[in-house]
Each structure stands twice: as structure tokens, then as C-alpha cells.
Amino acid sequence: MWGQLWSSPQAVAWESLGWTRVVARYARVAVKAELGGGGGTILAECRQLEDRLGLSPMAMKRLQWQVEDLDEPVALASVTMPDRWKRTGS
């Protein structure tokens, strides 16, 4: 999920705004919600973070973010997973 989030068009804005920890929080909450843990509270938190991070068309509109259609590939955000959050073992 981390790689998918940081390869999204929104990642350019997140990086410039320093939202690495917010994106990390969203990733943890979203995984928990997808696995069915936490019930409605986790789902509500997930939706709120999605809105704040511009992960839906309506949220992007509220943030006044637009994705430009470019002919050339755009450089991806350079944020990587902090070592302390990397999975070890399996």
C-alpha cells in the first residue's frame, strides 16, 4: 500500500507539504479497515483521512488539486518507508 500511495499523483503535494506521517497513518488505518478490524470507527477514520489526503475526486476538488495530463512521465515522490516501520522476517 505504501508504494501505491507514493506513486499516486497526490504524492507530489504530500511530499511538498511534509505529510509523510499522515500518509503513514492513513496506510495503517486503511489496512486495518480492509482486514475488517475496528468496525465503524476505523472506517470513519479511513474516510476522513482519504478526504484530507485528496484520495477521491470530491476531496481533490475541495483541496483545489488538479492532475495535469502530461505527455512525459512525471518524477515520483522520493519518500521511502522509514526503517523502523519496515516489515522484518517473512
PDB file of N, CA, C and O in Angstrom, chain B, residues numbered from 101:
ATOM      1  N   MET B 101       0.829  -1.195   0.000  1.00  0.00           N
ATOM      2  CA  MET B 101       0.000   0.000   0.000  1.00  0.00           C
ATOM      3  C   MET B 101       0.870   1.254   0.000  1.00  0.00           C
ATOM      4  O   MET B 101       0.557   2.232  -0.679  1.00  0.00           O
ATOM      5  N   TRP B 102       1.967   1.222   0.767  1.00  0.00           N
ATOM      6  CA  TRP B 102       2.860   2.385   0.872  1.00  0.00           C
ATOM      7  C   TRP B 102       3.360   2.809  -0.511  1.00  0.00           C
ATOM      8  O   TRP B 102       3.296   3.986  -0.865  1.00  0.00           O
ATOM      9  N   GLY B 103       3.846   1.862  -1.271  1.00  0.00           N
ATOM     10  CA  GLY B 103       4.355   2.167  -2.612  1.00  0.00           C
ATOM     11  C   GLY B 103       3.271   2.683  -3.535  1.00  0.00           C
ATOM     12  O   GLY B 103       3.503   3.593  -4.332  1.00  0.00           O
ATOM     13  N   GLN B 104       2.087   2.102  -3.428  1.00  0.00           N
ATOM     14  CA  GLN B 104       0.973   2.532  -4.266  1.00  0.00           C
ATOM     15  C   GLN B 104       0.575   3.973  -3.931  1.00  0.00           C
ATOM     16  O   GLN B 104       0.316   4.772  -4.831  1.00  0.00           O
ATOM     17  N   LEU B 105       0.528   4.301  -2.643  1.00  0.00           N
ATOM     18  CA  LEU B 105       0.174   5.668  -2.248  1.00  0.00           C
ATOM     19  C   LEU B 105       1.193   6.670  -2.776  1.00  0.00           C
ATOM     20  O   LEU B 105       0.827   7.713  -3.318  1.00  0.00           O
ATOM     21  N   TRP B 106       2.480   6.344  -2.613  1.00  0.00           N
ATOM     22  CA  TRP B 106       3.519   7.299  -3.005  1.00  0.00           C
ATOM     23  C   TRP B 106       3.774   7.340  -4.510  1.00  0.00           C
ATOM     24  O   TRP B 106       4.569   8.154  -4.981  1.00  0.00           O
ATOM     25  N   SER B 107       3.105   6.470  -5.267  1.00  0.00           N
ATOM     26  CA  SER B 107       3.202   6.580  -6.724  1.00  0.00           C
ATOM     27  C   SER B 107       1.964   7.264  -7.303  1.00  0.00           C
ATOM     28  O   SER B 107       1.828   7.375  -8.521  1.00  0.00           O
ATOM     29  N   SER B 108       1.063   7.723  -6.433  1.00  0.00           N
ATOM     30  CA  SER B 108      -0.138   8.423  -6.895  1.00  0.00           C
ATOM     31  C   SER B 108       0.190   9.887  -7.213  1.00  0.00           C
ATOM     32  O   SER B 108       1.176  10.425  -6.708  1.00  0.00           O
ATOM     33  N   PRO B 109      -0.616  10.516  -8.031  1.00  0.00           N
ATOM     34  CA  PRO B 109      -0.383  11.941  -8.347  1.00  0.00           C
ATOM     35  C   PRO B 109      -0.402  12.836  -7.103  1.00  0.00           C
ATOM     36  O   PRO B 109       0.297  13.848  -7.056  1.00  0.00           O
ATOM     37  N   GLN B 110      -1.201  12.463  -6.097  1.00  0.00           N
ATOM     38  CA  GLN B 110      -1.308  13.261  -4.878  1.00  0.00           C
ATOM     39  C   GLN B 110       0.003  13.290  -4.092  1.00  0.00           C
ATOM     40  O   GLN B 110       0.228  14.209  -3.305  1.00  0.00           O
ATOM     41  N   ALA B 111       0.858  12.308  -4.293  1.00  0.00           N
ATOM     42  CA  ALA B 111       2.110  12.209  -3.529  1.00  0.00           C
ATOM     43  C   ALA B 111       3.006  13.426  -3.729  1.00  0.00           C
ATOM     44  O   ALA B 111       3.776  13.785  -2.838  1.00  0.00           O
ATOM     45  N   VAL B 112       2.912  14.049  -4.873  1.00  0.00           N
ATOM     46  CA  VAL B 112       3.716  15.253  -5.124  1.00  0.00           C
ATOM     47  C   VAL B 112       3.344  16.342  -4.114  1.00  0.00           C
ATOM     48  O   VAL B 112       4.218  17.001  -3.549  1.00  0.00           O
ATOM     49  N   ALA B 113       2.044  16.523  -3.896  1.00  0.00           N
ATOM     50  CA  ALA B 113       1.591  17.522  -2.919  1.00  0.00           C
ATOM     51  C   ALA B 113       1.941  17.092  -1.503  1.00  0.00           C
ATOM     52  O   ALA B 113       2.383  17.916  -0.703  1.00  0.00           O
ATOM     53  N   TRP B 114       1.748  15.805  -1.176  1.00  0.00           N
ATOM     54  CA  TRP B 114       2.057  15.328   0.174  1.00  0.00           C
ATOM     55  C   TRP B 114       3.512  15.570   0.527  1.00  0.00           C
ATOM     56  O   TRP B 114       3.837  15.994   1.636  1.00  0.00           O
ATOM     57  N   GLU B 115       4.381  15.293  -0.432  1.00  0.00           N
ATOM     58  CA  GLU B 115       5.814  15.479  -0.176  1.00  0.00           C
ATOM     59  C   GLU B 115       6.132  16.951   0.067  1.00  0.00           C
ATOM     60  O   GLU B 115       6.865  17.284   0.998  1.00  0.00           O
ATOM     61  N   SER B 116       5.590  17.818  -0.757  1.00  0.00           N
ATOM     62  CA  SER B 116       5.887  19.247  -0.604  1.00  0.00           C
ATOM     63  C   SER B 116       5.291  19.812   0.694  1.00  0.00           C
ATOM     64  O   SER B 116       5.807  20.784   1.244  1.00  0.00           O
ATOM     65  N   LEU B 117       4.217  19.206   1.174  1.00  0.00           N
ATOM     66  CA  LEU B 117       3.579  19.648   2.410  1.00  0.00           C
ATOM     67  C   LEU B 117       4.130  18.949   3.657  1.00  0.00           C
ATOM     68  O   LEU B 117       3.772  19.304   4.780  1.00  0.00           O
ATOM     69  N   GLY B 118       5.000  17.957   3.455  1.00  0.00           N
ATOM     70  CA  GLY B 118       5.570  17.229   4.582  1.00  0.00           C
ATOM     71  C   GLY B 118       4.573  16.326   5.283  1.00  0.00           C
ATOM     72  O   GLY B 118       4.627  16.190   6.505  1.00  0.00           O
ATOM     73  N   TRP B 119       3.671  15.711   4.551  1.00  0.00           N
ATOM     74  CA  TRP B 119       2.608  14.902   5.130  1.00  0.00           C
ATOM     75  C   TRP B 119       2.964  13.424   5.241  1.00  0.00           C
ATOM     76  O   TRP B 119       2.067  12.581   5.238  1.00  0.00           O
ATOM     77  N   THR B 120       4.224  13.095   5.337  1.00  0.00           N
ATOM     78  CA  THR B 120       4.657  11.697   5.379  1.00  0.00           C
ATOM     79  C   THR B 120       3.976  10.922   6.505  1.00  0.00           C
ATOM     80  O   THR B 120       3.492   9.812   6.285  1.00  0.00           O
ATOM     81  N   ARG B 121       3.934  11.494   7.700  1.00  0.00           N
ATOM     82  CA  ARG B 121       3.338  10.788   8.834  1.00  0.00           C
ATOM     83  C   ARG B 121       1.823  10.618   8.668  1.00  0.00           C
ATOM     84  O   ARG B 121       1.263   9.608   9.096  1.00  0.00           O
ATOM     85  N   VAL B 122       1.168  11.590   8.056  1.00  0.00           N
ATOM     86  CA  VAL B 122      -0.275  11.480   7.829  1.00  0.00           C
ATOM     87  C   VAL B 122      -0.555  10.362   6.829  1.00  0.00           C
ATOM     88  O   VAL B 122      -1.499   9.591   7.000  1.00  0.00           O
ATOM     89  N   VAL B 123       0.266  10.278   5.787  1.00  0.00           N
ATOM     90  CA  VAL B 123       0.112   9.205   4.802  1.00  0.00           C
ATOM     91  C   VAL B 123       0.378   7.852   5.466  1.00  0.00           C
ATOM     92  O   VAL B 123      -0.326   6.879   5.197  1.00  0.00           O
ATOM     93  N   ALA B 124       1.383   7.790   6.323  1.00  0.00           N
ATOM     94  CA  ALA B 124       1.682   6.549   7.049  1.00  0.00           C
ATOM     95  C   ALA B 124       0.502   6.149   7.940  1.00  0.00           C
ATOM     96  O   ALA B 124       0.137   4.975   8.002  1.00  0.00           O
ATOM     97  N   ARG B 125      -0.084   7.118   8.621  1.00  0.00           N
ATOM     98  CA  ARG B 125      -1.251   6.845   9.469  1.00  0.00           C
ATOM     99  C   ARG B 125      -2.401   6.323   8.617  1.00  0.00           C
ATOM    100  O   ARG B 125      -3.067   5.357   8.990  1.00  0.00           O
ATOM    101  N   TYR B 126      -2.634   6.963   7.473  1.00  0.00           N
ATOM    102  CA  TYR B 126      -3.702   6.503   6.584  1.00  0.00           C
ATOM    103  C   TYR B 126      -3.447   5.059   6.143  1.00  0.00           C
ATOM    104  O   TYR B 126      -4.369   4.244   6.139  1.00  0.00           O
ATOM    105  N   ALA B 127      -2.213   4.740   5.776  1.00  0.00           N
ATOM    106  CA  ALA B 127      -1.895   3.385   5.319  1.00  0.00           C
ATOM    107  C   ALA B 127      -2.215   2.360   6.410  1.00  0.00           C
ATOM    108  O   ALA B 127      -2.801   1.315   6.129  1.00  0.00           O
ATOM    109  N   ARG B 128      -1.832   2.659   7.648  1.00  0.00           N
ATOM    110  CA  ARG B 128      -2.112   1.733   8.747  1.00  0.00           C
ATOM    111  C   ARG B 128      -3.616   1.583   8.972  1.00  0.00           C
ATOM    112  O   ARG B 128      -4.111   0.470   9.145  1.00  0.00           O
ATOM    113  N   VAL B 129      -4.333   2.694   8.970  1.00  0.00           N
ATOM    114  CA  VAL B 129      -5.780   2.665   9.198  1.00  0.00           C
ATOM    115  C   VAL B 129      -6.484   1.943   8.047  1.00  0.00           C
ATOM    116  O   VAL B 129      -7.395   1.149   8.280  1.00  0.00           O
ATOM    117  N   ALA B 130      -6.072   2.211   6.820  1.00  0.00           N
ATOM    118  CA  ALA B 130      -6.710   1.596   5.654  1.00  0.00           C
ATOM    119  C   ALA B 130      -6.515   0.080   5.661  1.00  0.00           C
ATOM    120  O   ALA B 130      -7.449  -0.666   5.366  1.00  0.00           O
ATOM    121  N   VAL B 131      -5.322  -0.373   5.993  1.00  0.00           N
ATOM    122  CA  VAL B 131      -5.079  -1.817   6.054  1.00  0.00           C
ATOM    123  C   VAL B 131      -5.958  -2.448   7.124  1.00  0.00           C
ATOM    124  O   VAL B 131      -6.559  -3.500   6.904  1.00  0.00           O
ATOM    125  N   LYS B 132      -6.030  -1.803   8.275  1.00  0.00           N
ATOM    126  CA  LYS B 132      -6.878  -2.327   9.350  1.00  0.00           C
ATOM    127  C   LYS B 132      -8.342  -2.378   8.908  1.00  0.00           C
ATOM    128  O   LYS B 132      -9.038  -3.357   9.176  1.00  0.00           O
ATOM    129  N   ALA B 133      -8.805  -1.333   8.237  1.00  0.00           N
ATOM    130  CA  ALA B 133     -10.190  -1.294   7.755  1.00  0.00           C
ATOM    131  C   ALA B 133     -10.435  -2.393   6.731  1.00  0.00           C
ATOM    132  O   ALA B 133     -11.482  -3.041   6.753  1.00  0.00           O
ATOM    133  N   GLU B 134      -9.479  -2.608   5.834  1.00  0.00           N
ATOM    134  CA  GLU B 134      -9.639  -3.636   4.803  1.00  0.00           C
ATOM    135  C   GLU B 134      -9.636  -5.039   5.389  1.00  0.00           C
ATOM    136  O   GLU B 134     -10.260  -5.946   4.838  1.00  0.00           O
ATOM    137  N   LEU B 135      -8.938  -5.222   6.503  1.00  0.00           N
ATOM    138  CA  LEU B 135      -8.900  -6.534   7.146  1.00  0.00           C
ATOM    139  C   LEU B 135     -10.108  -6.767   8.052  1.00  0.00           C
ATOM    140  O   LEU B 135     -10.272  -7.854   8.607  1.00  0.00           O
ATOM    141  N   GLY B 136     -10.954  -5.745   8.201  1.00  0.00           N
ATOM    142  CA  GLY B 136     -12.173  -5.887   8.976  1.00  0.00           C
ATOM    143  C   GLY B 136     -12.008  -5.626  10.462  1.00  0.00           C
ATOM    144  O   GLY B 136     -12.872  -6.004  11.251  1.00  0.00           O
ATOM    145  N   GLY B 137     -10.924  -4.992  10.856  1.00  0.00           N
ATOM    146  CA  GLY B 137     -10.727  -4.717  12.277  1.00  0.00           C
ATOM    147  C   GLY B 137     -11.161  -3.316  12.649  1.00  0.00           C
ATOM    148  O   GLY B 137     -10.926  -2.367  11.900  1.00  0.00           O
ATOM    149  N   GLY B 138     -11.792  -3.184  13.800  1.00  0.00           N
ATOM    150  CA  GLY B 138     -12.107  -1.859  14.304  1.00  0.00           C
ATOM    151  C   GLY B 138     -13.506  -1.357  14.032  1.00  0.00           C
ATOM    152  O   GLY B 138     -13.927  -0.367  14.631  1.00  0.00           O
ATOM    153  N   GLY B 139     -14.233  -2.004  13.153  1.00  0.00           N
ATOM    154  CA  GLY B 139     -15.618  -1.601  12.906  1.00  0.00           C
ATOM    155  C   GLY B 139     -15.777  -0.223  12.301  1.00  0.00           C
ATOM    156  O   GLY B 139     -14.929   0.254  11.547  1.00  0.00           O
ATOM    157  N   GLY B 140     -16.886   0.402  12.651  1.00  0.00           N
ATOM    158  CA  GLY B 140     -17.252   1.695  12.077  1.00  0.00           C
ATOM    159  C   GLY B 140     -16.292   2.813  12.402  1.00  0.00           C
ATOM    160  O   GLY B 140     -16.113   3.731  11.601  1.00  0.00           O
ATOM    161  N   THR B 141     -15.668   2.751  13.569  1.00  0.00           N
ATOM    162  CA  THR B 141     -14.729   3.803  13.960  1.00  0.00           C
ATOM    163  C   THR B 141     -13.550   3.860  12.999  1.00  0.00           C
ATOM    164  O   THR B 141     -13.149   4.939  12.563  1.00  0.00           O
ATOM    165  N   ILE B 142     -13.001   2.708  12.675  1.00  0.00           N
ATOM    166  CA  ILE B 142     -11.855   2.656  11.754  1.00  0.00           C
ATOM    167  C   ILE B 142     -12.285   3.088  10.355  1.00  0.00           C
ATOM    168  O   ILE B 142     -11.549   3.803   9.674  1.00  0.00           O
ATOM    169  N   LEU B 143     -13.462   2.662   9.926  1.00  0.00           N
ATOM    170  CA  LEU B 143     -13.949   3.073   8.604  1.00  0.00           C
ATOM    171  C   LEU B 143     -14.141   4.581   8.522  1.00  0.00           C
ATOM    172  O   LEU B 143     -13.808   5.198   7.509  1.00  0.00           O
ATOM    173  N   ALA B 144     -14.674   5.172   9.580  1.00  0.00           N
ATOM    174  CA  ALA B 144     -14.872   6.631   9.601  1.00  0.00           C
ATOM    175  C   ALA B 144     -13.520   7.352   9.552  1.00  0.00           C
ATOM    176  O   ALA B 144     -13.363   8.329   8.819  1.00  0.00           O
ATOM    177  N   GLU B 145     -12.558   6.877  10.323  1.00  0.00           N
ATOM    178  CA  GLU B 145     -11.220   7.490  10.316  1.00  0.00           C
ATOM    179  C   GLU B 145     -10.578   7.357   8.938  1.00  0.00           C
ATOM    180  O   GLU B 145      -9.932   8.285   8.452  1.00  0.00           O
ATOM    181  N   CYS B 146     -10.763   6.202   8.319  1.00  0.00           N
ATOM    182  CA  CYS B 146     -10.213   5.970   6.978  1.00  0.00           C
ATOM    183  C   CYS B 146     -10.808   6.965   5.979  1.00  0.00           C
ATOM    184  O   CYS B 146     -10.079   7.562   5.186  1.00  0.00           O
ATOM    185  N   ARG B 147     -12.106   7.141   6.016  1.00  0.00           N
ATOM    186  CA  ARG B 147     -12.759   8.100   5.101  1.00  0.00           C
ATOM    187  C   ARG B 147     -12.290   9.522   5.351  1.00  0.00           C
ATOM    188  O   ARG B 147     -12.084  10.280   4.403  1.00  0.00           O
ATOM    189  N   GLN B 148     -12.118   9.897   6.616  1.00  0.00           N
ATOM    190  CA  GLN B 148     -11.649  11.248   6.925  1.00  0.00           C
ATOM    191  C   GLN B 148     -10.243  11.470   6.390  1.00  0.00           C
ATOM    192  O   GLN B 148      -9.953  12.520   5.816  1.00  0.00           O
ATOM    193  N   LEU B 149      -9.374  10.493   6.575  1.00  0.00           N
ATOM    194  CA  LEU B 149      -8.007  10.632   6.074  1.00  0.00           C
ATOM    195  C   LEU B 149      -7.985  10.655   4.545  1.00  0.00           C
ATOM    196  O   LEU B 149      -7.210  11.402   3.948  1.00  0.00           O
ATOM    197  N   GLU B 150      -8.830   9.842   3.909  1.00  0.00           N
ATOM    198  CA  GLU B 150      -8.924   9.877   2.451  1.00  0.00           C
ATOM    199  C   GLU B 150      -9.301  11.271   1.965  1.00  0.00           C
ATOM    200  O   GLU B 150      -8.755  11.761   0.977  1.00  0.00           O
ATOM    201  N   ASP B 151     -10.236  11.903   2.664  1.00  0.00           N
ATOM    202  CA  ASP B 151     -10.640  13.262   2.294  1.00  0.00           C
ATOM    203  C   ASP B 151      -9.486  14.245   2.478  1.00  0.00           C
ATOM    204  O   ASP B 151      -9.234  15.075   1.605  1.00  0.00           O
ATOM    205  N   ARG B 152      -8.799  14.160   3.585  1.00  0.00           N
ATOM    206  CA  ARG B 152      -7.693  15.089   3.851  1.00  0.00           C
ATOM    207  C   ARG B 152      -6.532  14.904   2.885  1.00  0.00           C
ATOM    208  O   ARG B 152      -5.815  15.854   2.571  1.00  0.00           O
ATOM    209  N   LEU B 153      -6.352  13.669   2.415  1.00  0.00           N
ATOM    210  CA  LEU B 153      -5.236  13.382   1.510  1.00  0.00           C
ATOM    211  C   LEU B 153      -5.607  13.522   0.039  1.00  0.00           C
ATOM    212  O   LEU B 153      -4.769  13.291  -0.832  1.00  0.00           O
ATOM    213  N   GLY B 154      -6.833  13.890  -0.243  1.00  0.00           N
ATOM    214  CA  GLY B 154      -7.239  14.101  -1.633  1.00  0.00           C
ATOM    215  C   GLY B 154      -7.352  12.816  -2.424  1.00  0.00           C
ATOM    216  O   GLY B 154      -7.018  12.792  -3.609  1.00  0.00           O
ATOM    217  N   LEU B 155      -7.813  11.748  -1.798  1.00  0.00           N
ATOM    218  CA  LEU B 155      -7.850  10.444  -2.452  1.00  0.00           C
ATOM    219  C   LEU B 155      -9.169  10.124  -3.151  1.00  0.00           C
ATOM    220  O   LEU B 155      -9.389   8.985  -3.563  1.00  0.00           O
ATOM    221  N   SER B 156     -10.033  11.099  -3.285  1.00  0.00           N
ATOM    222  CA  SER B 156     -11.258  10.921  -4.059  1.00  0.00           C
ATOM    223  C   SER B 156     -11.435  12.172  -4.919  1.00  0.00           C
ATOM    224  O   SER B 156     -10.878  13.226  -4.613  1.00  0.00           O
ATOM    225  N   PRO B 157     -12.208  12.050  -5.988  1.00  0.00           N
ATOM    226  CA  PRO B 157     -12.419  13.231  -6.830  1.00  0.00           C
ATOM    227  C   PRO B 157     -13.002  14.428  -6.057  1.00  0.00           C
ATOM    228  O   PRO B 157     -12.600  15.569  -6.288  1.00  0.00           O
ATOM    229  N   MET B 158     -13.952  14.166  -5.137  1.00  0.00           N
ATOM    230  CA  MET B 158     -14.551  15.256  -4.365  1.00  0.00           C
ATOM    231  C   MET B 158     -13.502  15.889  -3.439  1.00  0.00           C
ATOM    232  O   MET B 158     -13.454  17.110  -3.294  1.00  0.00           O
ATOM    233  N   ALA B 159     -12.673  15.062  -2.822  1.00  0.00           N
ATOM    234  CA  ALA B 159     -11.629  15.586  -1.934  1.00  0.00           C
ATOM    235  C   ALA B 159     -10.620  16.420  -2.714  1.00  0.00           C
ATOM    236  O   ALA B 159     -10.163  17.457  -2.234  1.00  0.00           O
ATOM    237  N   MET B 160     -10.275  15.968  -3.911  1.00  0.00           N
ATOM    238  CA  MET B 160      -9.347  16.740  -4.742  1.00  0.00           C
ATOM    239  C   MET B 160      -9.961  18.080  -5.118  1.00  0.00           C
ATOM    240  O   MET B 160      -9.272  19.099  -5.164  1.00  0.00           O
ATOM    241  N   LYS B 161     -11.250  18.071  -5.383  1.00  0.00           N
ATOM    242  CA  LYS B 161     -11.932  19.328  -5.726  1.00  0.00           C
ATOM    243  C   LYS B 161     -11.906  20.289  -4.546  1.00  0.00           C
ATOM    244  O   LYS B 161     -11.638  21.479  -4.718  1.00  0.00           O
ATOM    245  N   ARG B 162     -12.187  19.774  -3.333  1.00  0.00           N
ATOM    246  CA  ARG B 162     -12.167  20.625  -2.134  1.00  0.00           C
ATOM    247  C   ARG B 162     -10.775  21.196  -1.885  1.00  0.00           C
ATOM    248  O   ARG B 162     -10.642  22.347  -1.467  1.00  0.00           O
ATOM    249  N   LEU B 163      -9.741  20.403  -2.137  1.00  0.00           N
ATOM    250  CA  LEU B 163      -8.365  20.865  -1.944  1.00  0.00           C
ATOM    251  C   LEU B 163      -7.887  21.736  -3.108  1.00  0.00           C
ATOM    252  O   LEU B 163      -6.807  22.325  -3.053  1.00  0.00           O
ATOM    253  N   GLN B 164      -8.702  21.807  -4.158  1.00  0.00           N
ATOM    254  CA  GLN B 164      -8.363  22.543  -5.376  1.00  0.00           C
ATOM    255  C   GLN B 164      -7.121  21.976  -6.045  1.00  0.00           C
ATOM    256  O   GLN B 164      -6.279  22.714  -6.557  1.00  0.00           O
ATOM    257  N   TRP B 165      -7.023  20.646  -6.031  1.00  0.00           N
ATOM    258  CA  TRP B 165      -5.917  19.947  -6.685  1.00  0.00           C
ATOM    259  C   TRP B 165      -6.394  19.441  -8.031  1.00  0.00           C
ATOM    260  O   TRP B 165      -7.510  18.939  -8.165  1.00  0.00           O
ATOM    261  N   GLN B 166      -5.536  19.581  -9.023  1.00  0.00           N
ATOM    262  CA  GLN B 166      -5.826  19.049 -10.347  1.00  0.00           C
ATOM    263  C   GLN B 166      -4.632  18.253 -10.813  1.00  0.00           C
ATOM    264  O   GLN B 166      -3.486  18.636 -10.574  1.00  0.00           O
ATOM    265  N   VAL B 167      -4.899  17.140 -11.482  1.00  0.00           N
ATOM    266  CA  VAL B 167      -3.848  16.324 -12.064  1.00  0.00           C
ATOM    267  C   VAL B 167      -3.755  16.703 -13.525  1.00  0.00           C
ATOM    268  O   VAL B 167      -4.721  16.591 -14.279  1.00  0.00           O
ATOM    269  N   GLU B 168      -2.581  17.151 -13.907  1.00  0.00           N
ATOM    270  CA  GLU B 168      -2.385  17.546 -15.294  1.00  0.00           C
ATOM    271  C   GLU B 168      -2.079  16.320 -16.138  1.00  0.00           C
ATOM    272  O   GLU B 168      -1.365  15.414 -15.708  1.00  0.00           O
ATOM    273  N   ASP B 169      -2.618  16.303 -17.320  1.00  0.00           N
ATOM    274  CA  ASP B 169      -2.352  15.229 -18.265  1.00  0.00           C
ATOM    275  C   ASP B 169      -1.112  15.623 -19.059  1.00  0.00           C
ATOM    276  O   ASP B 169      -1.175  16.481 -19.940  1.00  0.00           O
ATOM    277  N   LEU B 170       0.009  14.993 -18.744  1.00  0.00           N
ATOM    278  CA  LEU B 170       1.268  15.337 -19.390  1.00  0.00           C
ATOM    279  C   LEU B 170       1.694  14.256 -20.357  1.00  0.00           C
ATOM    280  O   LEU B 170       1.395  13.079 -20.157  1.00  0.00           O
ATOM    281  N   ASP B 171       2.399  14.658 -21.415  1.00  0.00           N
ATOM    282  CA  ASP B 171       2.900  13.692 -22.380  1.00  0.00           C
ATOM    283  C   ASP B 171       4.094  12.920 -21.827  1.00  0.00           C
ATOM    284  O   ASP B 171       4.296  11.751 -22.157  1.00  0.00           O
ATOM    285  N   GLU B 172       4.879  13.583 -20.985  1.00  0.00           N
ATOM    286  CA  GLU B 172       6.079  12.945 -20.432  1.00  0.00           C
ATOM    287  C   GLU B 172       5.813  12.464 -19.015  1.00  0.00           C
ATOM    288  O   GLU B 172       5.016  13.058 -18.290  1.00  0.00           O
ATOM    289  N   PRO B 173       6.490  11.373 -18.617  1.00  0.00           N
ATOM    290  CA  PRO B 173       6.296  10.883 -17.252  1.00  0.00           C
ATOM    291  C   PRO B 173       6.765  11.910 -16.226  1.00  0.00           C
ATOM    292  O   PRO B 173       7.723  12.647 -16.457  1.00  0.00           O
ATOM    293  N   VAL B 174       6.081  11.943 -15.106  1.00  0.00           N
ATOM    294  CA  VAL B 174       6.409  12.859 -14.019  1.00  0.00           C
ATOM    295  C   VAL B 174       7.232  12.101 -12.987  1.00  0.00           C
ATOM    296  O   VAL B 174       6.970  10.928 -12.719  1.00  0.00           O
ATOM    297  N   ALA B 175       8.223  12.767 -12.410  1.00  0.00           N
ATOM    298  CA  ALA B 175       9.027  12.137 -11.362  1.00  0.00           C
ATOM    299  C   ALA B 175       8.145  11.838 -10.157  1.00  0.00           C
ATOM    300  O   ALA B 175       7.343  12.674  -9.740  1.00  0.00           O
ATOM    301  N   LEU B 176       8.297  10.646  -9.606  1.00  0.00           N
ATOM    302  CA  LEU B 176       7.520  10.259  -8.442  1.00  0.00           C
ATOM    303  C   LEU B 176       8.097  10.883  -7.187  1.00  0.00           C
ATOM    304  O   LEU B 176       9.266  11.267  -7.155  1.00  0.00           O
ATOM    305  N   ALA B 177       7.282  10.983  -6.162  1.00  0.00           N
ATOM    306  CA  ALA B 177       7.747  11.492  -4.870  1.00  0.00           C
ATOM    307  C   ALA B 177       8.865  10.597  -4.361  1.00  0.00           C
ATOM    308  O   ALA B 177       8.854   9.389  -4.596  1.00  0.00           O
ATOM    309  N   SER B 178       9.829  11.188  -3.663  1.00  0.00           N
ATOM    310  CA  SER B 178      11.004  10.438  -3.247  1.00  0.00           C
ATOM    311  C   SER B 178      10.932   9.927  -1.810  1.00  0.00           C
ATOM    312  O   SER B 178      11.950   9.516  -1.254  1.00  0.00           O
ATOM    313  N   VAL B 179       9.763   9.945  -1.207  1.00  0.00           N
ATOM    314  CA  VAL B 179       9.625   9.486   0.175  1.00  0.00           C
ATOM    315  C   VAL B 179       9.687   7.969   0.197  1.00  0.00           C
ATOM    316  O   VAL B 179       9.055   7.305  -0.624  1.00  0.00           O
ATOM    317  N   THR B 180      10.438   7.426   1.126  1.00  0.00           N
ATOM    318  CA  THR B 180      10.529   5.980   1.282  1.00  0.00           C
ATOM    319  C   THR B 180      10.055   5.593   2.673  1.00  0.00           C
ATOM    320  O   THR B 180       9.918   6.439   3.556  1.00  0.00           O
ATOM    321  N   MET B 181       9.808   4.302   2.854  1.00  0.00           N
ATOM    322  CA  MET B 181       9.329   3.825   4.137  1.00  0.00           C
ATOM    323  C   MET B 181      10.438   3.941   5.183  1.00  0.00           C
ATOM    324  O   MET B 181      11.546   3.450   4.968  1.00  0.00           O
ATOM    325  N   PRO B 182      10.149   4.580   6.300  1.00  0.00           N
ATOM    326  CA  PRO B 182      11.142   4.652   7.369  1.00  0.00           C
ATOM    327  C   PRO B 182      11.521   3.254   7.832  1.00  0.00           C
ATOM    328  O   PRO B 182      10.665   2.374   7.925  1.00  0.00           O
ATOM    329  N   ASP B 183      12.809   3.047   8.125  1.00  0.00           N
ATOM    330  CA  ASP B 183      13.308   1.724   8.519  1.00  0.00           C
ATOM    331  C   ASP B 183      12.543   1.127   9.684  1.00  0.00           C
ATOM    332  O   ASP B 183      12.291  -0.078   9.707  1.00  0.00           O
ATOM    333  N   ARG B 184      12.174   1.942  10.641  1.00  0.00           N
ATOM    334  CA  ARG B 184      11.521   1.361  11.814  1.00  0.00           C
ATOM    335  C   ARG B 184      10.134   0.808  11.513  1.00  0.00           C
ATOM    336  O   ARG B 184       9.592   0.054  12.321  1.00  0.00           O
ATOM    337  N   TRP B 185       9.538   1.166  10.360  1.00  0.00           N
ATOM    338  CA  TRP B 185       8.222   0.653  10.011  1.00  0.00           C
ATOM    339  C   TRP B 185       8.282  -0.460   8.972  1.00  0.00           C
ATOM    340  O   TRP B 185       7.254  -1.033   8.611  1.00  0.00           O
ATOM    341  N   LYS B 186       9.481  -0.764   8.493  1.00  0.00           N
ATOM    342  CA  LYS B 186       9.598  -1.841   7.519  1.00  0.00           C
ATOM    343  C   LYS B 186       9.331  -3.170   8.189  1.00  0.00           C
ATOM    344  O   LYS B 186       9.686  -3.390   9.347  1.00  0.00           O
ATOM    345  N   ARG B 187       8.706  -4.037   7.446  1.00  0.00           N
ATOM    346  CA  ARG B 187       8.462  -5.389   7.967  1.00  0.00           C
ATOM    347  C   ARG B 187       9.773  -6.161   7.964  1.00  0.00           C
ATOM    348  O   ARG B 187      10.576  -6.035   7.040  1.00  0.00           O
ATOM    349  N   THR B 188       9.978  -6.935   8.970  1.00  0.00           N
ATOM    350  CA  THR B 188      11.147  -7.806   9.031  1.00  0.00           C
ATOM    351  C   THR B 188      10.687  -9.237   8.993  1.00  0.00           C
ATOM    352  O   THR B 188       9.548  -9.541   9.346  1.00  0.00           O
ATOM    353  N   GLY B 189      11.556 -10.107   8.572  1.00  0.00           N
ATOM    354  CA  GLY B 189      11.204 -11.518   8.525  1.00  0.00           C
ATOM    355  C   GLY B 189      10.383 -11.845   7.299  1.00  0.00           C
ATOM    356  O   GLY B 189      10.686 -11.397   6.194  1.00  0.00           O
ATOM    357  N   SER B 190       9.345 -12.629   7.503  1.00  0.00           N
ATOM    358  CA  SER B 190       8.503 -13.121   6.406  1.00  0.00           C
ATOM    359  C   SER B 190       8.292 -12.046   5.400  1.00  0.00           C
ATOM    360  O   SER B 190       7.609 -12.262   4.399  1.00  0.00           O
TER     361      SER B 190
END
